[in-house]
């Protein structure tokens, strides 16, 4: 291994899955702005949207996402720029 290219600030960091409040601790160099106390010990906190405890691949469960609602919102928002409305004017 080359010397001087690897980070030296490895420390224990708590990662929290915000979808199910699962917390796991591992070594990381990630910068954290918050702290959390786990079993009486304070760790830097990194918040995650999804982790191994909530990802459908690992859990075998799928989540239904309301994509139709998002598509309708998009269409309504940009309806005024459509070609059909310009012809009517």
C-alpha positions as CSV (number, residue, x, y, z in Angstrom):
1,X,0.0,0.0,0.0
2,X,1.1,3.5,-0.7
3,X,1.8,5.6,2.3
4,X,0.2,9.0,2.9
5,X,-2.9,8.4,0.7
6,X,-5.3,6.9,3.2
7,X,-7.3,8.9,5.7
8,X,-6.2,8.8,9.3
9,X,-9.4,10.0,11.0
10,X,-11.2,6.7,11.2
11,X,-13.5,6.6,14.2
12,X,-16.7,4.9,15.4
13,X,-19.7,6.6,13.9
14,X,-23.4,5.8,14.4
15,X,-25.5,5.5,11.2
16,X,-29.3,5.9,11.7
17,X,-31.9,4.8,9.2
18,X,-34.5,7.5,9.4
19,X,-37.3,5.3,7.9
20,X,-37.2,2.7,10.7
21,X,-34.9,4.3,13.4
22,X,-32.4,1.4,13.2
23,X,-29.0,2.5,14.4
24,X,-25.7,0.7,13.7
25,X,-22.2,1.6,14.6
26,X,-19.1,1.2,12.3
27,X,-15.9,2.9,11.6
28,X,-16.0,5.8,9.1
29,X,-14.3,9.1,8.1
30,X,-17.7,10.8,7.3
31,X,-18.2,14.2,8.8
32,X,-21.1,14.5,11.2
33,X,-22.9,17.6,12.5
34,X,-24.9,15.8,15.2
35,X,-24.2,13.3,18.0
36,X,-26.2,10.4,19.4
37,X,-25.8,8.5,22.6
38,X,-26.0,4.7,22.2
39,X,-25.6,2.5,25.3
40,X,-24.2,5.4,27.3
41,X,-21.5,6.3,24.7
42,X,-21.7,9.4,22.4
43,X,-21.0,8.9,18.7
44,X,-21.1,11.2,15.7
45,X,-24.5,10.7,13.9
46,X,-24.9,10.2,10.1
47,X,-28.6,10.0,9.0
48,X,-29.5,7.7,6.2
49,X,-32.7,7.5,4.0
50,X,-32.4,3.8,3.5
51,X,-30.2,1.0,4.8
52,X,-30.0,-2.8,4.9
53,X,-32.9,-2.9,7.4
54,X,-35.3,-1.0,5.1
55,X,-34.1,-1.6,1.5
56,X,-36.6,-3.9,-0.4
57,X,-33.8,-6.1,-1.7
58,X,-32.7,-7.1,1.8
59,X,-36.1,-7.1,3.4
60,X,-38.0,-8.8,0.6
61,X,-40.8,-6.3,1.0
62,X,-41.8,-3.7,-1.6
63,X,-43.1,-0.2,-0.9
64,X,-45.8,1.3,-3.0
65,X,-44.8,4.7,-4.2
66,X,-47.4,7.2,-5.4
67,X,-45.8,7.9,-8.8
68,X,-49.2,8.7,-10.4
69,X,-49.7,11.7,-8.1
70,X,-46.3,13.1,-8.9
71,X,-46.9,12.7,-12.6
72,X,-50.2,14.5,-12.4
73,X,-48.6,17.3,-10.4
74,X,-45.9,17.7,-13.1
75,X,-48.5,17.7,-15.9
76,X,-50.7,20.3,-14.2
77,X,-47.7,22.5,-13.4
78,X,-46.4,22.6,-17.0
79,X,-49.8,22.5,-18.7
80,X,-49.6,26.2,-19.6
81,X,-46.5,25.5,-21.8
82,X,-48.2,22.8,-24.0
83,X,-48.7,23.4,-27.7
84,X,-52.5,22.7,-27.6
85,X,-53.1,25.7,-25.3
86,X,-51.1,28.0,-27.5
87,X,-53.3,27.1,-30.5
88,X,-56.4,27.9,-28.6
89,X,-55.2,31.5,-27.9
